[in-house]
Amino acid sequence: MNLKSICLAVVLALPAGIAAAAPVPAQARTELEAARAWYWQHPYQPEAINRLALQLVKAGDAGAAIVLLERAARIAPDREDIRANLQRLRAGSRRVADVGLLEAEPVAGRQEASAEVSEPALPAPWPLPAASP
């Protein structure tokens, strides 16, 4: 084996070794996929954003969770649970609370309440593609 082959083998084996060292249980994967589906159905609901962020923390992706919680805090600045989770993650803690999920309003009630109030534009749920010239 030459050096190039050895380097390639190490690079390809490294992610597999990391995945084997910290396997994600099937239930956690299912919860993460459910949280993603709920988020994509309701990208402006703080509950959906918070739920996905919590599942991402459990899966080890704190960076993405911070981005989502920052967005949720802009959408719902009055939600103390979201602000507290964001502060914990920024401080380096991986312990977050999901109390807001238990007290979440029904989807229809949330949409009716938001339709009555005129508020500034919310941040986009995902980056929009650049316009073609």
Secondary structure by P-SEA (a helix, b strand, c coil): ccaaaaaaaaaaaaaaaaaaaccccaaaaaaaaaaaaaaaaccccaaaaaaaaaaaaaaccaaaaaaaaaaaaaaccccaaaaaaaaaaaacccccccccccccccaaaaaaaaaaccccccccccccccccc
